[in-house]
Structure formats: structure tokens, C-alpha cells
Amino acid sequence: MTVLDDLHDDRLATRAQGLLAQFNAAGVLTAADVHVASTLGRLCGESSDPVLLAAALAVRAVREGSVCLDLAEAHRSAGDVEEPADL
């Protein structure tokens, strides 16, 4: 798993917070995944970290060519992230 620690890396969402920031820094999510989930959360009035993470993982699944997020396999997305969410 890639750890994103270069602030100039275009895959890093520098303003991300909470679980989105952790999963982004660990290389599980890209900046695009984080930004789409953050925007959806803002538009819907949702600020729950696990909900935003689920949205970002769903965005990532679509970006990778799937039409859905396999919830039974979602826990594997945590990889080496410290304190992974209860997926």
C-alpha cells in the first residue's frame, strides 16, 4: 500500500479530515474520491465520518470499473490504515 506523504502529490486531498484523510494518506482513496464524498456530504448535510468514508469507497469502486461496492469485501480496503472504521 502506498503512503502519500508528499504535500504536492496530486492524489493527496490536503484539506481532508477524519477517516477520509486517513484513508487518503494511506493510498486507499485518491483526492477525487475524497472530494466527491465531501461534496456529497456537504450537499446532503451529512458529516458522519463512516458515512463519508462509505461514499468515498463507493466512488472508488465506480472509478475502478465496478458498478457497486461489495460490502462483504469492503473491510479489505482498510489495508494498513490505523484505527480502520467498522466497515
MMTF fields as JSON, N, C-alpha, C and O atoms, coordinates in Angstrom:
{
  "mmtfVersion": "1.0.0",
  "mmtfProducer": "UNKNOWN",
  "numBonds": 347,
  "numAtoms": 348,
  "numGroups": 87,
  "numChains": 1,
  "numModels": 1,
  "chainsPerModel": [1],
  "groupsPerChain": [87],
  "chainIdList": ["A"],
  "bondAtomList": [4, 2, 8, 6, 12, 10, 16, 14, 20, 18, 24, 22, 28, 26, 32, 30, 36, 34, 40, 38, 44, 42, 48, 46, 52, 50, 56, 54, 60, 58, 64, 62, 68, 66, 72, 70, 76, 74, 80, 78, 84, 82, 88, 86, 92, 90, 96, 94, 100, 98, 104, 102, 108, 106, 112, 110, 116, 114, 120, 118, 124, 122, 128, 126, 132, 130, 136, 134, 140, 138, 144, 142, 148, 146, 152, 150, 156, 154, 160, 158, 164, 162, 168, 166, 172, 170, 176, 174, 180, 178, 184, 182, 188, 186, 192, 190, 196, 194, 200, 198, 204, 202, 208, 206, 212, 210, 216, 214, 220, 218, 224, 222, 228, 226, 232, 230, 236, 234, 240, 238, 244, 242, 248, 246, 252, 250, 256, 254, 260, 258, 264, 262, 268, 266, 272, 270, 276, 274, 280, 278, 284, 282, 288, 286, 292, 290, 296, 294, 300, 298, 304, 302, 308, 306, 312, 310, 316, 314, 320, 318, 324, 322, 328, 326, 332, 330, 336, 334, 340, 338, 344, 342],
  "bondOrderList": [1, 1, 1, 1, 1, 1, 1, 1, 1, 1, 1, 1, 1, 1, 1, 1, 1, 1, 1, 1, 1, 1, 1, 1, 1, 1, 1, 1, 1, 1, 1, 1, 1, 1, 1, 1, 1, 1, 1, 1, 1, 1, 1, 1, 1, 1, 1, 1, 1, 1, 1, 1, 1, 1, 1, 1, 1, 1, 1, 1, 1, 1, 1, 1, 1, 1, 1, 1, 1, 1, 1, 1, 1, 1, 1, 1, 1, 1, 1, 1, 1, 1, 1, 1, 1, 1],
  "groupList": [{"groupName": "MET", "atomNameList": ["N", "CA", "C", "O"], "elementList": ["N", "C", "C", "O"], "formalChargeList": [0, 0, 0, 0], "bondAtomList": [1, 0, 2, 1, 3, 2], "bondOrderList": [1, 1, 2], "singleLetterCode": "M", "chemCompType": "L-PEPTIDE LINKING"}, {"groupName": "THR", "atomNameList": ["N", "CA", "C", "O"], "elementList": ["N", "C", "C", "O"], "formalChargeList": [0, 0, 0, 0], "bondAtomList": [1, 0, 2, 1, 3, 2], "bondOrderList": [1, 1, 2], "singleLetterCode": "T", "chemCompType": "L-PEPTIDE LINKING"}, {"groupName": "VAL", "atomNameList": ["N", "CA", "C", "O"], "elementList": ["N", "C", "C", "O"], "formalChargeList": [0, 0, 0, 0], "bondAtomList": [1, 0, 2, 1, 3, 2], "bondOrderList": [1, 1, 2], "singleLetterCode": "V", "chemCompType": "L-PEPTIDE LINKING"}, {"groupName": "LEU", "atomNameList": ["N", "CA", "C", "O"], "elementList": ["N", "C", "C", "O"], "formalChargeList": [0, 0, 0, 0], "bondAtomList": [1, 0, 2, 1, 3, 2], "bondOrderList": [1, 1, 2], "singleLetterCode": "L", "chemCompType": "L-PEPTIDE LINKING"}, {"groupName": "ASP", "atomNameList": ["N", "CA", "C", "O"], "elementList": ["N", "C", "C", "O"], "formalChargeList": [0, 0, 0, 0], "bondAtomList": [1, 0, 2, 1, 3, 2], "bondOrderList": [1, 1, 2], "singleLetterCode": "D", "chemCompType": "L-PEPTIDE LINKING"}, {"groupName": "HIS", "atomNameList": ["N", "CA", "C", "O"], "elementList": ["N", "C", "C", "O"], "formalChargeList": [0, 0, 0, 0], "bondAtomList": [1, 0, 2, 1, 3, 2], "bondOrderList": [1, 1, 2], "singleLetterCode": "H", "chemCompType": "L-PEPTIDE LINKING"}, {"groupName": "ARG", "atomNameList": ["N", "CA", "C", "O"], "elementList": ["N", "C", "C", "O"], "formalChargeList": [0, 0, 0, 0], "bondAtomList": [1, 0, 2, 1, 3, 2], "bondOrderList": [1, 1, 2], "singleLetterCode": "R", "chemCompType": "L-PEPTIDE LINKING"}, {"groupName": "ALA", "atomNameList": ["N", "CA", "C", "O"], "elementList": ["N", "C", "C", "O"], "formalChargeList": [0, 0, 0, 0], "bondAtomList": [1, 0, 2, 1, 3, 2], "bondOrderList": [1, 1, 2], "singleLetterCode": "A", "chemCompType": "L-PEPTIDE LINKING"}, {"groupName": "GLN", "atomNameList": ["N", "CA", "C", "O"], "elementList": ["N", "C", "C", "O"], "formalChargeList": [0, 0, 0, 0], "bondAtomList": [1, 0, 2, 1, 3, 2], "bondOrderList": [1, 1, 2], "singleLetterCode": "Q", "chemCompType": "L-PEPTIDE LINKING"}, {"groupName": "GLY", "atomNameList": ["N", "CA", "C", "O"], "elementList": ["N", "C", "C", "O"], "formalChargeList": [0, 0, 0, 0], "bondAtomList": [1, 0, 2, 1, 3, 2], "bondOrderList": [1, 1, 2], "singleLetterCode": "G", "chemCompType": "PEPTIDE LINKING"}, {"groupName": "PHE", "atomNameList": ["N", "CA", "C", "O"], "elementList": ["N", "C", "C", "O"], "formalChargeList": [0, 0, 0, 0], "bondAtomList": [1, 0, 2, 1, 3, 2], "bondOrderList": [1, 1, 2], "singleLetterCode": "F", "chemCompType": "L-PEPTIDE LINKING"}, {"groupName": "ASN", "atomNameList": ["N", "CA", "C", "O"], "elementList": ["N", "C", "C", "O"], "formalChargeList": [0, 0, 0, 0], "bondAtomList": [1, 0, 2, 1, 3, 2], "bondOrderList": [1, 1, 2], "singleLetterCode": "N", "chemCompType": "L-PEPTIDE LINKING"}, {"groupName": "SER", "atomNameList": ["N", "CA", "C", "O"], "elementList": ["N", "C", "C", "O"], "formalChargeList": [0, 0, 0, 0], "bondAtomList": [1, 0, 2, 1, 3, 2], "bondOrderList": [1, 1, 2], "singleLetterCode": "S", "chemCompType": "L-PEPTIDE LINKING"}, {"groupName": "CYS", "atomNameList": ["N", "CA", "C", "O"], "elementList": ["N", "C", "C", "O"], "formalChargeList": [0, 0, 0, 0], "bondAtomList": [1, 0, 2, 1, 3, 2], "bondOrderList": [1, 1, 2], "singleLetterCode": "C", "chemCompType": "L-PEPTIDE LINKING"}, {"groupName": "GLU", "atomNameList": ["N", "CA", "C", "O"], "elementList": ["N", "C", "C", "O"], "formalChargeList": [0, 0, 0, 0], "bondAtomList": [1, 0, 2, 1, 3, 2], "bondOrderList": [1, 1, 2], "singleLetterCode": "E", "chemCompType": "L-PEPTIDE LINKING"}, {"groupName": "PRO", "atomNameList": ["N", "CA", "C", "O"], "elementList": ["N", "C", "C", "O"], "formalChargeList": [0, 0, 0, 0], "bondAtomList": [1, 0, 2, 1, 3, 2], "bondOrderList": [1, 1, 2], "singleLetterCode": "P", "chemCompType": "L-PEPTIDE LINKING"}],
  "groupTypeList": [0, 1, 2, 3, 4, 4, 3, 5, 4, 4, 6, 3, 7, 1, 6, 7, 8, 9, 3, 3, 7, 8, 10, 11, 7, 7, 9, 2, 3, 1, 7, 7, 4, 2, 5, 2, 7, 12, 1, 3, 9, 6, 3, 13, 9, 14, 12, 12, 4, 15, 2, 3, 3, 7, 7, 7, 3, 7, 2, 6, 7, 2, 6, 14, 9, 12, 2, 13, 3, 4, 3, 7, 14, 7, 5, 6, 12, 7, 9, 4, 2, 14, 14, 15, 7, 4, 3],
  "groupIdList": [1, 2, 3, 4, 5, 6, 7, 8, 9, 10, 11, 12, 13, 14, 15, 16, 17, 18, 19, 20, 21, 22, 23, 24, 25, 26, 27, 28, 29, 30, 31, 32, 33, 34, 35, 36, 37, 38, 39, 40, 41, 42, 43, 44, 45, 46, 47, 48, 49, 50, 51, 52, 53, 54, 55, 56, 57, 58, 59, 60, 61, 62, 63, 64, 65, 66, 67, 68, 69, 70, 71, 72, 73, 74, 75, 76, 77, 78, 79, 80, 81, 82, 83, 84, 85, 86, 87],
  "secStructList": [7, 7, 7, 7, 7, 7, 6, 6, 7, 6, 6, 7, 7, 6, 6, 7, 7, 2, 2, 2, 2, 2, 2, 2, 2, 6, 6, 1, 1, 7, 2, 2, 2, 2, 2, 2, 2, 2, 2, 2, 2, 2, 2, 2, 6, 7, 7, 7, 2, 2, 2, 2, 2, 2, 2, 2, 2, 2, 2, 2, 2, 2, 2, 6, 6, 7, 1, 1, 7, 7, 6, 6, 6, 4, 4, 4, 4, 4, 6, 6, 7, 1, 1, 7, 7, 7, 7],
  "xCoordList": [0.844, 0.0, 0.889, 1.887, 0.538, 1.289, 0.879, -0.309, 1.863, 1.571, 1.867, 2.978, 0.864, 1.015, 1.457, 0.676, 2.717, 3.2, 3.793, 4.247, 3.796, 4.272, 3.092, 2.136, 3.155, 2.035, 1.746, 0.698, 2.664, 2.469, 1.985, 1.845, 1.732, 1.214, -0.244, -1.048, -0.59, -1.953, -2.998, -4.194, -2.58, -3.529, -3.922, -4.841, -3.233, -3.47, -4.448, -4.225, -5.527, -6.505, -6.039, -6.296, -5.367, -4.713, -5.689, -5.301, -6.925, -7.913, -8.806, -9.701, -8.572, -9.394, -9.197, -8.131, -10.252, -10.21, -10.744, -11.41, -10.455, -11.011, -10.616, -9.483, -11.579, -11.325, -10.947, -10.129, -11.538, -11.185, -9.707, -9.038, -9.194, -7.773, -6.9, -5.878, -7.295, -6.513, -6.449, -5.377, -7.594, -7.637, -6.965, -6.401, -7.021, -6.348, -4.836, -4.111, -4.36, -2.92, -2.347, -1.182, -3.169, -2.724, -2.745, -2.265, -3.293, -3.328, -4.53, -4.61, -5.475, -6.689, -7.612, -8.211, -7.73, -8.567, -7.7, -6.638, -8.159, -7.48, -8.179, -9.241, -7.575, -8.173, -9.564, -10.471, -9.734, -11.039, -12.11, -13.224, -11.779, -12.73, -13.137, -14.315, -12.15, -12.379, -13.216, -14.148, -12.895, -13.617, -15.075, -15.963, -15.324, -16.712, -17.499, -18.622, -16.92, -17.612, -17.846, -18.919, -16.862, -17.004, -18.089, -18.873, -18.128, -19.144, -20.536, -21.478, -20.672, -21.966, -22.404, -23.57, -21.477, -21.795, -22.25, -23.208, -21.568, -21.933, -23.308, -24.119, -23.574, -24.867, -26.024, -27.139, -25.759, -26.814, -26.862, -27.719, -25.954, -25.925, -25.414, -25.786, -24.575, -24.043, -22.593, -21.768, -22.293, -20.922, -20.343, -19.238, -21.062, -20.599, -19.41, -19.498, -18.303, -17.097, -17.342, -16.932, -17.996, -18.222, -19.087, -18.87, -20.05, -20.91, -20.102, -20.22, -19.287, -18.453, -17.432, -17.143, -16.89, -15.951, -16.65, -16.094, -17.853, -18.605, -18.86, -18.753, -19.194, -19.413, -18.121, -18.144, -17.0, -15.714, -15.328, -14.8, -15.583, -15.287, -16.184, -15.743, -17.429, -18.334, -17.846, -17.88, -17.391, -16.837, -15.607, -15.435, -14.752, -13.55, -13.914, -13.281, -14.934, -15.352, -15.788, -15.433, -16.555, -17.004, -15.812, -15.717, -14.91, -13.711, -12.876, -12.243, -12.88, -12.105, -12.864, -12.369, -14.073, -14.792, -15.943, -16.583, -16.219, -17.336, -18.587, -18.495, -19.737, -20.983, -21.503, -22.541, -20.767, -21.197, -20.006, -18.911, -20.234, -19.238, -19.663, -20.752, -18.826, -19.12, -18.886, -17.743, -19.97, -19.862, -19.184, -18.529, -19.332, -18.697, -17.175, -16.466, -16.675, -15.234, -14.696, -13.49, -15.55, -15.131, -14.084, -13.229, -14.141, -13.169, -11.737, -10.801, -11.551, -10.21, -9.616, -8.4, -10.464, -9.996, -9.213, -8.446, -9.4, -8.731, -7.226, -6.482, -6.769, -5.34, -4.606, -4.937, -3.61, -2.786, -3.184, -2.396, -4.394, -4.836, -4.996, -5.622, -4.416, -4.568, -6.019, -6.658, -6.53, -7.898, -8.908, -9.652, -8.96, -9.928, -11.358, -11.665, -12.193, -13.613, -14.237, -13.735, -15.298, -16.035, -16.826, -17.975, -16.208, -16.831, -17.738, -18.354],
  "yCoordList": [-1.174, 0.0, 1.235, 1.285, 2.211, 3.449, 4.42, 4.616, 5.021, 6.065, 7.396, 7.633, 8.261, 9.556, 10.564, 10.945, 11.001, 11.96, 13.208, 14.107, 13.279, 14.465, 15.414, 15.082, 16.58, 17.528, 17.989, 18.58, 17.725, 18.138, 16.978, 17.128, 15.833, 14.677, 14.955, 15.248, 14.866, 15.21, 14.191, 14.432, 13.074, 12.093, 12.415, 11.802, 13.372, 13.71, 14.876, 15.945, 14.662, 15.724, 16.43, 15.955, 17.544, 18.198, 18.748, 18.945, 19.0, 19.539, 18.466, 18.774, 17.212, 16.119, 15.994, 16.299, 15.536, 15.361, 13.989, 13.34, 13.551, 12.318, 11.085, 10.958, 10.174, 8.914, 9.122, 8.378, 10.131, 10.395, 10.732, 10.268, 11.528, 11.896, 10.669, 10.491, 9.823, 8.623, 7.679, 7.191, 7.425, 6.502, 7.105, 6.376, 8.417, 9.082, 9.023, 8.697, 9.333, 9.309, 7.898, 7.731, 6.886, 5.502, 5.019, 3.924, 5.824, 5.452, 4.621, 4.15, 4.426, 3.665, 4.499, 3.984, 5.779, 6.719, 7.753, 8.125, 8.213, 9.319, 10.626, 10.622, 11.722, 13.03, 13.122, 13.711, 12.546, 12.596, 11.895, 12.402, 10.746, 10.014, 10.86, 10.943, 11.482, 12.304, 13.529, 13.867, 14.19, 15.412, 15.133, 15.897, 14.049, 13.707, 13.383, 13.857, 12.583, 12.224, 13.457, 13.607, 14.334, 15.554, 16.464, 17.045, 16.582, 17.416, 16.828, 17.561, 15.512, 14.868, 15.092, 15.389, 14.951, 15.173, 16.592, 16.818, 17.539, 18.95, 19.235, 19.926, 18.712, 18.945, 18.292, 18.814, 17.152, 16.408, 16.691, 16.158, 17.521, 17.821, 16.659, 16.526, 15.826, 14.648, 14.907, 15.306, 14.674, 14.899, 13.695, 13.776, 12.591, 11.383, 10.781, 10.492, 10.6, 10.041, 8.701, 8.538, 7.731, 6.443, 6.563, 5.836, 7.463, 7.651, 8.259, 7.824, 9.257, 9.879, 8.883, 8.874, 8.049, 7.015, 6.036, 5.658, 5.622, 4.7, 5.32, 4.64, 6.6, 7.283, 7.305, 7.061, 7.598, 7.647, 6.269, 6.162, 5.215, 3.861, 3.474, 2.765, 3.927, 3.665, 4.394, 3.842, 5.635, 6.398, 5.687, 5.579, 5.203, 4.489, 3.237, 2.933, 2.5, 1.279, 1.591, 0.869, 2.662, 3.056, 3.492, 3.144, 4.248, 4.71, 3.519, 3.581, 2.439, 1.255, 0.304, -0.777, 0.703, -0.061, -0.912, -1.607, -0.874, -1.648, -0.778, 0.449, -1.402, -0.641, -0.556, 0.056, -1.181, -1.161, -1.404, -1.737, -1.234, -1.539, -2.827, -2.897, -3.835, -5.111, -4.953, -4.938, -4.835, -4.599, -5.75, -5.539, -6.957, -8.104, -8.03, -8.61, -7.318, -7.193, -5.818, -5.587, -4.918, -3.539, -3.463, -2.578, -4.379, -4.345, -4.518, -4.07, -5.154, -5.333, -4.008, -3.894, -3.01, -1.705, -0.97, -0.056, -1.364, -0.664, -0.84, 0.053, -1.967, -2.193, -1.947, -2.54, -1.072, -0.779, 0.511, 1.068, 0.997, 2.245, 2.033, 1.069, 2.958, 2.87, 3.152, 4.021, 2.419, 2.58, 2.573, 3.541, 1.504, 1.473, 1.54, 1.079, 2.113, 2.232, 0.853, -0.096, 0.74, -0.501, -0.662, -0.229, -1.282, -1.431, -2.643, -2.927],
  "zCoordList": [0.0, 0.0, 0.0, 0.719, -0.786, -0.894, 0.197, 0.453, 0.833, 1.807, 1.135, 0.662, 1.1, 0.457, 1.501, 2.373, 1.415, 2.396, 1.754, 2.462, 0.422, -0.287, -0.48, -1.181, 0.132, 0.05, -1.375, -1.634, -2.297, -3.692, -4.567, -5.781, -3.954, -4.681, -5.031, -4.147, -6.316, -6.743, -6.285, -6.449, -5.721, -5.173, -3.736, -3.193, -3.118, -1.714, -1.596, -2.164, -0.857, -0.579, 0.697, 1.803, 0.542, 1.677, 2.709, 3.86, 2.345, 3.292, 3.898, 4.685, 3.537, 4.064, 5.566, 6.101, 6.233, 7.685, 8.049, 7.242, 9.257, 9.793, 9.003, 8.539, 8.859, 8.171, 6.71, 6.169, 6.067, 4.673, 4.554, 3.63, 5.473, 5.458, 5.711, 5.049, 6.662, 6.967, 5.771, 5.414, 5.159, 4.03, 2.793, 1.976, 2.655, 1.557, 1.742, 0.802, 2.934, 3.21, 3.063, 2.704, 3.341, 3.216, 1.769, 1.474, 0.87, -0.535, -0.924, -2.059, -0.001, -0.314, -1.184, -2.128, -0.874, -1.619, -2.319, -1.82, -3.476, -4.146, -3.775, -3.152, -4.163, -3.888, -4.515, -3.928, -5.698, -6.37, -5.534, -5.4, -4.978, -4.134, -2.933, -2.587, -2.305, -1.111, -1.457, -0.729, -2.551, -2.917, -3.277, -2.9, -3.998, -4.345, -3.071, -2.901, -2.181, -0.938, -0.071, 0.513, 0.017, 0.817, 0.256, 1.006, -1.066, -1.709, -1.495, -1.194, -1.647, -1.395, 0.05, 0.311, 0.977, 2.384, 2.649, 3.388, 2.051, 2.226, 1.633, 2.25, 0.447, -0.21, 0.534, 0.537, 1.164, 1.865, 3.36, 4.065, 3.845, 5.269, 6.11, 7.276, 5.533, 6.23, 6.639, 5.817, 7.92, 8.382, 9.114, 9.65, 9.144, 9.819, 9.066, 7.873, 9.779, 9.165, 8.474, 7.325, 9.128, 8.458, 7.197, 6.228, 7.205, 6.027, 4.882, 3.737, 5.189, 4.159, 3.617, 2.421, 4.493, 4.047, 3.119, 2.087, 3.466, 2.611, 1.239, 0.219, 1.213, -0.064, -0.884, -2.091, -0.23, -0.934, -1.465, -2.572, -0.69, -1.157, -2.329, -3.233, -2.323, -3.447, -4.695, -5.795, -4.524, -5.65, -6.206, -7.42, -5.299, -5.733, -6.513, -7.524, -6.054, -6.747, -8.176, -9.109, -8.346, -9.691, -10.533, -11.71, -9.934, -10.662, -11.14, -12.194, -10.36, -10.72, -11.644, -11.962, -12.081, -13.082, -12.581, -13.37, -11.284, -10.754, -10.735, -10.773, -10.679, -10.598, -9.177, -8.921, -8.239, -6.839, -5.921, -6.375, -4.642, -3.623, -2.944, -2.375, -2.998, -2.356, -0.857, -0.399, -0.098, 1.338, 2.061, 3.082, 1.551, 2.188, 2.085, 2.907, 1.078, 0.865, 1.255, 1.167, 1.676, 1.957, 3.057, 3.037, 4.014, 5.109, 4.611, 5.273, 3.467, 2.903, 2.428, 2.271, 2.199, 1.749, 2.822, 2.517, 4.083, 5.176, 5.111, 5.515, 4.614, 4.491, 5.795, 6.822, 5.755, 6.923, 7.615, 8.379, 7.363, 7.979, 9.476, 9.916, 10.262, 11.713, 12.076, 11.483, 13.043, 13.532, 12.391, 12.237, 11.58, 10.467, 10.991, 12.09, 10.193, 10.554, 10.636, 10.033, 11.358, 11.445, 10.155, 10.059, 9.178, 7.879, 7.847, 6.82]
}
